[in-house]
């Protein structure tokens, strides 16, 4: 018998919710760090073409990828939390 079948559904939901909230906090930390570093939101960063402006340096490219991942992660996690809490 699978261990998942032994765990009550509400307990699994609580575990998932805790994990989603943990990941959400990590993504928010990245977002806030980048906002502070560049003194703008990700949307402004993209619109102003900061990566190009900074000569496509590795540091700025890496920041852009990390920041975009965090923004997408925030959206995804918010959606998942909403799904879990509305069941």
N, CA, C and O atoms as CSV, one atom per row, in Angstrom:
chain,resi,resn,atom,element,x,y,z
A,1,UNK,N,N,0.848,-1.193,0.000
A,1,UNK,CA,C,0.000,0.000,0.000
A,1,UNK,C,C,0.887,1.248,0.000
A,1,UNK,O,O,1.867,1.324,0.741
A,2,UNK,N,N,0.539,2.199,-0.820
A,2,UNK,CA,C,1.282,3.451,-0.922
A,2,UNK,C,C,1.149,4.265,0.363
A,2,UNK,O,O,0.082,4.322,0.975
A,3,UNK,N,N,2.245,4.886,0.752
A,3,UNK,CA,C,2.223,5.716,1.973
A,3,UNK,C,C,1.247,6.880,1.830
A,3,UNK,O,O,0.668,7.328,2.820
A,4,UNK,N,N,1.062,7.372,0.609
A,4,UNK,CA,C,0.133,8.480,0.391
A,4,UNK,C,C,-1.305,8.098,0.720
A,4,UNK,O,O,-2.098,8.939,1.145
A,5,UNK,N,N,-1.630,6.846,0.524
A,5,UNK,CA,C,-2.987,6.381,0.834
A,5,UNK,C,C,-3.222,6.299,2.341
A,5,UNK,O,O,-4.365,6.282,2.796
A,6,UNK,N,N,-2.137,6.249,3.112
A,6,UNK,CA,C,-2.249,6.150,4.567
A,6,UNK,C,C,-2.389,7.522,5.234
A,6,UNK,O,O,-2.816,7.616,6.385
A,7,UNK,N,N,-2.028,8.580,4.509
A,7,UNK,CA,C,-2.063,9.934,5.075
A,7,UNK,C,C,-3.418,10.564,4.768
A,7,UNK,O,O,-3.839,10.589,3.611
A,8,UNK,N,N,-4.098,11.069,5.778
A,8,UNK,CA,C,-5.394,11.713,5.541
A,8,UNK,C,C,-5.271,12.890,4.561
A,8,UNK,O,O,-4.265,13.599,4.543
A,9,UNK,N,N,-6.303,13.074,3.763
A,9,UNK,CA,C,-6.312,14.129,2.738
A,9,UNK,C,C,-6.039,15.505,3.338
A,9,UNK,O,O,-5.279,16.282,2.761
A,10,UNK,N,N,-6.634,15.821,4.471
A,10,UNK,CA,C,-6.435,17.136,5.091
A,10,UNK,C,C,-4.985,17.341,5.528
A,10,UNK,O,O,-4.463,18.454,5.467
A,11,UNK,N,N,-4.345,16.269,5.965
A,11,UNK,CA,C,-2.936,16.362,6.357
A,11,UNK,C,C,-2.059,16.624,5.138
A,11,UNK,O,O,-1.126,17.424,5.203
A,12,UNK,N,N,-2.355,15.948,4.021
A,12,UNK,CA,C,-1.615,16.196,2.785
A,12,UNK,C,C,-1.787,17.641,2.317
A,12,UNK,O,O,-0.824,18.281,1.895
A,13,UNK,N,N,-3.014,18.147,2.394
A,13,UNK,CA,C,-3.268,19.538,2.008
A,13,UNK,C,C,-2.474,20.497,2.890
A,13,UNK,O,O,-1.923,21.482,2.399
A,14,UNK,N,N,-2.416,20.210,4.185
A,14,UNK,CA,C,-1.678,21.072,5.113
A,14,UNK,C,C,-0.179,21.052,4.789
A,14,UNK,O,O,0.485,22.087,4.836
A,15,UNK,N,N,0.337,19.883,4.464
A,15,UNK,CA,C,1.758,19.763,4.096
A,15,UNK,C,C,2.040,20.569,2.833
A,15,UNK,O,O,3.007,21.327,2.773
A,16,UNK,N,N,1.185,20.398,1.824
A,16,UNK,CA,C,1.353,21.149,0.576
A,16,UNK,C,C,1.263,22.651,0.811
A,16,UNK,O,O,2.058,23.418,0.269
A,17,UNK,N,N,0.311,23.062,1.605
A,17,UNK,CA,C,0.136,24.478,1.892
A,17,UNK,C,C,1.371,25.065,2.573
A,17,UNK,O,O,1.810,26.162,2.229
A,18,UNK,N,N,1.930,24.335,3.538
A,18,UNK,CA,C,3.156,24.805,4.209
A,18,UNK,C,C,4.306,24.933,3.220
A,18,UNK,O,O,5.058,25.907,3.252
A,19,UNK,N,N,4.439,23.936,2.333
A,19,UNK,CA,C,5.506,23.974,1.337
A,19,UNK,C,C,5.318,25.126,0.362
A,19,UNK,O,O,6.276,25.819,0.021
A,20,UNK,N,N,4.085,25.332,-0.088
A,20,UNK,CA,C,3.825,26.456,-0.987
A,20,UNK,C,C,4.128,27.780,-0.310
A,20,UNK,O,O,4.699,28.669,-0.942
A,21,UNK,N,N,3.767,27.936,0.944
A,21,UNK,CA,C,4.039,29.180,1.666
A,21,UNK,C,C,5.534,29.386,1.857
A,21,UNK,O,O,6.013,30.518,1.789
A,22,UNK,N,N,6.275,28.312,2.094
A,22,UNK,CA,C,7.731,28.404,2.235
A,22,UNK,C,C,8.352,28.884,0.929
A,22,UNK,O,O,9.180,29.796,0.921
A,23,UNK,N,N,7.944,28.262,-0.171
A,23,UNK,CA,C,8.469,28.663,-1.477
A,23,UNK,C,C,8.065,30.087,-1.824
A,23,UNK,O,O,8.861,30.833,-2.395
A,24,UNK,N,N,6.837,30.476,-1.487
A,24,UNK,CA,C,6.369,31.839,-1.735
A,24,UNK,C,C,7.279,32.848,-1.029
A,24,UNK,O,O,7.672,33.856,-1.615
A,25,UNK,N,N,7.610,32.565,0.237
A,25,UNK,CA,C,8.491,33.478,0.986
A,25,UNK,C,C,9.860,33.585,0.328
A,25,UNK,O,O,10.427,34.675,0.253
A,26,UNK,N,N,10.399,32.462,-0.151
A,26,UNK,CA,C,11.701,32.494,-0.817
A,26,UNK,C,C,11.647,33.330,-2.099
A,26,UNK,O,O,12.549,34.124,-2.366
A,27,UNK,N,N,10.601,33.148,-2.878
A,27,UNK,CA,C,10.443,33.939,-4.103
A,27,UNK,C,C,10.286,35.426,-3.783
A,27,UNK,O,O,10.825,36.275,-4.493
A,28,UNK,N,N,9.552,35.740,-2.723
A,28,UNK,CA,C,9.372,37.146,-2.329
A,28,UNK,C,C,10.698,37.758,-1.888
A,28,UNK,O,O,10.957,38.932,-2.153
A,29,UNK,N,N,11.528,36.981,-1.225
A,29,UNK,CA,C,12.849,37.478,-0.807
A,29,UNK,C,C,13.666,37.858,-2.032
A,29,UNK,O,O,14.291,38.918,-2.059
A,30,UNK,N,N,13.665,36.996,-3.047
A,30,UNK,CA,C,14.398,37.293,-4.288
A,30,UNK,C,C,13.832,38.550,-4.940
A,30,UNK,O,O,14.590,39.427,-5.355
A,31,UNK,N,N,12.510,38.643,-5.032
A,31,UNK,CA,C,11.874,39.810,-5.640
A,31,UNK,C,C,12.269,41.089,-4.897
A,31,UNK,O,O,12.638,42.082,-5.523
A,32,UNK,N,N,12.193,41.064,-3.591
A,32,UNK,CA,C,12.539,42.258,-2.801
A,32,UNK,C,C,14.016,42.613,-2.935
A,32,UNK,O,O,14.374,43.789,-3.015
A,33,UNK,N,N,14.872,41.591,-2.958
A,33,UNK,CA,C,16.313,41.825,-3.121
A,33,UNK,C,C,16.601,42.518,-4.450
A,33,UNK,O,O,17.390,43.462,-4.505
A,34,UNK,N,N,15.963,42.052,-5.512
A,34,UNK,CA,C,16.185,42.631,-6.837
A,34,UNK,C,C,15.567,44.027,-6.952
A,34,UNK,O,O,16.151,44.916,-7.572
A,35,UNK,N,N,14.399,44.215,-6.361
A,35,UNK,CA,C,13.792,45.557,-6.357
A,35,UNK,C,C,14.734,46.557,-5.699
A,35,UNK,O,O,14.914,47.675,-6.182
A,36,UNK,N,N,15.322,46.142,-4.604
A,36,UNK,CA,C,16.241,47.022,-3.878
A,36,UNK,C,C,17.526,47.261,-4.694
A,36,UNK,O,O,18.015,48.388,-4.780
A,37,UNK,N,N,18.051,46.203,-5.278
A,37,UNK,CA,C,19.300,46.305,-6.045
A,37,UNK,C,C,19.151,47.236,-7.248
A,37,UNK,O,O,20.034,48.050,-7.519
A,38,UNK,N,N,18.028,47.115,-7.971
A,38,UNK,CA,C,17.834,47.897,-9.191
A,38,UNK,C,C,16.919,49.101,-8.996
A,38,UNK,O,O,16.720,49.898,-9.913
A,39,UNK,N,N,16.372,49.223,-7.806
A,39,UNK,CA,C,15.506,50.348,-7.464
A,39,UNK,C,C,14.311,50.476,-8.418
A,39,UNK,O,O,13.938,51.571,-8.840
A,40,UNK,N,N,13.722,49.304,-8.741
A,40,UNK,CA,C,12.556,49.283,-9.632
A,40,UNK,C,C,11.911,47.908,-9.556
A,40,UNK,O,O,12.484,46.969,-9.005
A,41,UNK,N,N,10.713,47.802,-10.116
A,41,UNK,CA,C,10.024,46.514,-10.190
A,41,UNK,C,C,10.571,45.716,-11.371
A,41,UNK,O,O,11.288,46.248,-12.219
A,42,UNK,N,N,10.222,44.437,-11.409
A,42,UNK,CA,C,10.652,43.601,-12.531
A,42,UNK,C,C,10.064,44.110,-13.843
A,42,UNK,O,O,10.732,44.094,-14.877
A,43,UNK,N,N,8.819,44.561,-13.797
A,43,UNK,CA,C,8.173,45.072,-15.005
A,43,UNK,C,C,8.941,46.277,-15.547
A,43,UNK,O,O,9.153,46.385,-16.754
A,44,UNK,N,N,9.356,47.177,-14.664
A,44,UNK,CA,C,10.148,48.342,-15.089
A,44,UNK,C,C,11.502,47.903,-15.632
A,44,UNK,O,O,11.973,48.425,-16.643
A,45,UNK,N,N,12.119,46.947,-14.960
A,45,UNK,CA,C,13.413,46.398,-15.362
A,45,UNK,C,C,13.338,45.883,-16.798
A,45,UNK,O,O,14.212,46.169,-17.617
A,46,UNK,N,N,12.295,45.127,-17.089
A,46,UNK,CA,C,12.091,44.583,-18.436
A,46,UNK,C,C,11.791,45.694,-19.438
A,46,UNK,O,O,12.397,45.758,-20.507
A,47,UNK,N,N,10.856,46.559,-19.083
A,47,UNK,CA,C,10.432,47.630,-19.999
A,47,UNK,C,C,11.595,48.557,-20.365
A,47,UNK,O,O,11.695,49.022,-21.500
A,48,UNK,N,N,12.453,48.813,-19.410
A,48,UNK,CA,C,13.577,49.731,-19.649
A,48,UNK,C,C,14.772,49.045,-20.322
A,48,UNK,O,O,15.753,49.701,-20.672
A,49,UNK,N,N,14.684,47.735,-20.498
A,49,UNK,CA,C,15.770,47.016,-21.182
A,49,UNK,C,C,17.094,47.098,-20.434
A,49,UNK,O,O,18.141,47.351,-21.031
A,50,UNK,N,N,17.040,46.883,-19.134
A,50,UNK,CA,C,18.247,47.024,-18.300
A,50,UNK,C,C,19.339,46.042,-18.713
A,50,UNK,O,O,20.520,46.386,-18.675
A,51,UNK,N,N,18.968,44.838,-19.103
A,51,UNK,CA,C,19.980,43.853,-19.509
A,51,UNK,C,C,20.783,44.398,-20.695
A,51,UNK,O,O,22.012,44.332,-20.703
A,52,UNK,N,N,20.095,44.922,-21.668
A,52,UNK,CA,C,20.765,45.502,-22.840
A,52,UNK,C,C,21.572,46.729,-22.432
A,52,UNK,O,O,22.716,46.905,-22.850
A,53,UNK,N,N,20.951,47.575,-21.606
A,53,UNK,CA,C,21.620,48.808,-21.155
A,53,UNK,C,C,22.937,48.503,-20.439
A,53,UNK,O,O,23.898,49.263,-20.547
A,54,UNK,N,N,22.972,47.393,-19.714
A,54,UNK,CA,C,24.175,47.018,-18.959
A,54,UNK,C,C,25.127,46.149,-19.778
A,54,UNK,O,O,26.058,45.551,-19.238
A,55,UNK,N,N,24.885,46.089,-21.083
A,55,UNK,CA,C,25.808,45.383,-21.976
A,55,UNK,C,C,25.735,43.868,-21.875
A,55,UNK,O,O,26.722,43.182,-22.141
A,56,UNK,N,N,24.588,43.344,-21.499
A,56,UNK,CA,C,24.379,41.900,-21.397
A,56,UNK,C,C,25.416,41.223,-20.500
A,56,UNK,O,O,25.855,40.107,-20.778
A,57,UNK,N,N,25.799,41.904,-19.429
A,57,UNK,CA,C,26.782,41.317,-18.517
A,57,UNK,C,C,26.186,40.080,-17.846
A,57,UNK,O,O,24.973,39.967,-17.670
A,58,UNK,N,N,27.074,39.160,-17.478
A,58,UNK,CA,C,26.627,37.919,-16.854
A,58,UNK,C,C,25.819,38.197,-15.589
A,58,UNK,O,O,24.777,37.579,-15.370
A,59,UNK,N,N,26.290,39.116,-14.763
A,59,UNK,CA,C,25.600,39.413,-13.503
A,59,UNK,C,C,24.171,39.892,-13.738
A,59,UNK,O,O,23.243,39.442,-13.066
A,60,UNK,N,N,23.997,40.795,-14.681
A,60,UNK,CA,C,22.666,41.343,-14.947
A,60,UNK,C,C,21.782,40.292,-15.610
A,60,UNK,O,O,20.602,40.179,-15.280
A,61,UNK,N,N,22.339,39.524,-16.539
A,61,UNK,CA,C,21.574,38.442,-17.184
A,61,UNK,C,C,21.121,37.428,-16.128
A,61,UNK,O,O,19.969,36.995,-16.120
A,62,UNK,N,N,22.040,37.064,-15.248
A,62,UNK,CA,C,21.722,36.101,-14.197
A,62,UNK,C,C,20.641,36.651,-13.261
A,62,UNK,O,O,19.713,35.933,-12.887
A,63,UNK,N,N,20.767,37.919,-12.888
A,63,UNK,CA,C,19.744,38.551,-12.055
A,63,UNK,C,C,18.384,38.531,-12.747
A,63,UNK,O,O,17.363,38.244,-12.123
A,64,UNK,N,N,18.383,38.837,-14.041
A,64,UNK,CA,C,17.128,38.869,-14.803
A,64,UNK,C,C,16.463,37.499,-14.802
A,64,UNK,O,O,15.249,37.397,-14.624
A,65,UNK,N,N,17.248,36.450,-14.999
A,65,UNK,CA,C,16.690,35.098,-15.010
A,65,UNK,C,C,16.176,34.697,-13.627
A,65,UNK,O,O,15.089,34.133,-13.499
A,66,UNK,N,N,16.959,34.993,-12.606
A,66,UNK,CA,C,16.548,34.662,-11.240
A,66,UNK,C,C,15.285,35.436,-10.849
A,66,UNK,O,O,14.372,34.886,-10.234
A,67,UNK,N,N,15.251,36.697,-11.209
A,67,UNK,CA,C,14.116,37.553,-10.881
A,67,UNK,C,C,12.857,37.087,-11.605
A,67,UNK,O,O,11.783,37.004,-11.009
A,68,UNK,N,N,12.997,36.782,-12.896
A,68,UNK,CA,C,11.847,36.306,-13.661
A,68,UNK,C,C,11.328,34.988,-13.082
A,68,UNK,O,O,10.119,34.784,-12.976
A,69,UNK,N,N,12.237,34.107,-12.715
A,69,UNK,CA,C,11.836,32.832,-12.105
A,69,UNK,C,C,11.058,33.086,-10.812
A,69,UNK,O,O,10.050,32.427,-10.553
A,70,UNK,N,N,11.521,34.033,-10.008
A,70,UNK,CA,C,10.840,34.354,-8.754
A,70,UNK,C,C,9.445,34.927,-9.019
A,70,UNK,O,O,8.486,34.554,-8.344
A,71,UNK,N,N,9.331,35.816,-9.982
A,71,UNK,CA,C,8.036,36.425,-10.312
A,71,UNK,C,C,7.055,35.353,-10.789
A,71,UNK,O,O,5.903,35.320,-10.355
A,72,UNK,N,N,7.513,34.491,-11.674
A,72,UNK,CA,C,6.648,33.410,-12.161
A,72,UNK,C,C,6.307,32.446,-11.023
A,72,UNK,O,O,5.186,31.944,-10.944
A,73,UNK,N,N,7.269,32.193,-10.151
A,73,UNK,CA,C,7.032,31.333,-9.001
A,73,UNK,C,C,5.980,31.912,-8.072
A,73,UNK,O,O,5.133,31.181,-7.559
A,74,UNK,N,N,6.024,33.201,-7.855
A,74,UNK,CA,C,5.030,33.875,-7.007
A,74,UNK,C,C,3.634,33.688,-7.604
A,74,UNK,O,O,2.689,33.342,-6.895
A,75,UNK,N,N,3.515,33.917,-8.896
A,75,UNK,CA,C,2.208,33.754,-9.557
A,75,UNK,C,C,1.697,32.310,-9.447
A,75,UNK,O,O,0.530,32.073,-9.133
A,76,UNK,N,N,2.582,31.369,-9.708
A,76,UNK,CA,C,2.215,29.956,-9.662
A,76,UNK,C,C,1.785,29.549,-8.248
A,76,UNK,O,O,0.758,28.896,-8.063
A,77,UNK,N,N,2.582,29.944,-7.261
A,77,UNK,CA,C,2.284,29.578,-5.878
A,77,UNK,C,C,0.972,30.214,-5.420
A,77,UNK,O,O,0.178,29.564,-4.741
A,78,UNK,N,N,0.739,31.460,-5.778
A,78,UNK,CA,C,-0.526,32.106,-5.413
A,78,UNK,C,C,-1.712,31.330,-5.977
A,78,UNK,O,O,-2.728,31.155,-5.304
A,79,UNK,N,N,-1.573,30.868,-7.212
A,79,UNK,CA,C,-2.631,30.088,-7.850
A,79,UNK,C,C,-2.851,28.763,-7.104
A,79,UNK,O,O,-3.989,28.368,-6.851
A,80,UNK,N,N,-1.762,28.092,-6.760
A,80,UNK,CA,C,-1.859,26.809,-6.065
A,80,UNK,C,C,-2.446,26.967,-4.667
A,80,UNK,O,O,-3.251,26.141,-4.237
A,81,UNK,N,N,-2.054,28.017,-3.957
A,81,UNK,CA,C,-2.600,28.260,-2.622
A,81,UNK,C,C,-4.098,28.529,-2.721
A,81,UNK,O,O,-4.879,28.033,-1.910
A,82,UNK,N,N,-4.489,29.309,-3.711
A,82,UNK,CA,C,-5.907,29.598,-3.913
A,82,UNK,C,C,-6.693,28.310,-4.185
A,82,UNK,O,O,-7.781,28.119,-3.642
A,83,UNK,N,N,-6.141,27.433,-5.024
A,83,UNK,CA,C,-6.791,26.165,-5.319
A,83,UNK,C,C,-6.942,25.314,-4.059
A,83,UNK,O,O,-8.005,24.745,-3.808
A,84,UNK,N,N,-5.876,25.233,-3.275
A,84,UNK,CA,C,-5.901,24.412,-2.072
A,84,UNK,C,C,-6.873,24.928,-1.021
A,84,UNK,O,O,-7.565,24.151,-0.364
A,85,UNK,N,N,-6.918,26.234,-0.872
A,85,UNK,CA,C,-7.753,26.805,0.178
A,85,UNK,C,C,-9.220,26.914,-0.231
A,85,UNK,O,O,-10.088,27.134,0.613
A,86,UNK,N,N,-9.495,26.759,-1.523
A,86,UNK,CA,C,-10.893,26.853,-1.953
A,86,UNK,C,C,-11.565,25.478,-2.019
A,86,UNK,O,O,-12.768,25.390,-2.264
A,87,UNK,N,N,-10.812,24.428,-1.806
A,87,UNK,CA,C,-11.389,23.073,-1.858
A,87,UNK,C,C,-12.200,22.796,-0.605
A,87,UNK,O,O,-12.764,21.711,-0.462
